[in-house]
Amino acid sequence: MHETRSRLASCFCTVFPNLSSSEVPVASMSSVGDWDSLATIKLFAVIEEEFGIQVPVQDSAQLVSFELILDYLQQRHHAS
């Protein structure tokens, strides 16, 4: 699942270019000042394009950190 992690990190870097590589894996809505509702929309648009999936709004509301999103993507991958 290292590939999923690195692809997700790339998505985060696209939306949050000021994050360092060490900040990305621990990024959360509460720790990233730029992570607001607009950034959430952008982030999930980038993730959906990168992974070729649709993330339902009700799911995205709970996905408020890099780790939670990574877990979600890994579960989706195993389910398919």
C-alpha positions, 0 to 999 in steps of 0.5 A: 500500500506504499503506492496508495500512500505516495499517490495520496501524498502527491494529492495533498501536495497539489492542494497544500503546496506549503506543506513539507514532506514530513507534514503531509502524513500527519496533516489534518483539518485541525493542523493545516491552517489552509484546510477549509471547506474550499480546500476540502472540495479541491482535495477530494476532486484531486483524489477522485481524479487520481484514484478514479473513484467517487467519494460520497459527500457523507464519506468526505465529511468524516475524512479529516486527516491524511491517515483517515483518507488513506485508510478509506482509500485502502478499504475501497481498494480491498472492497473492489 
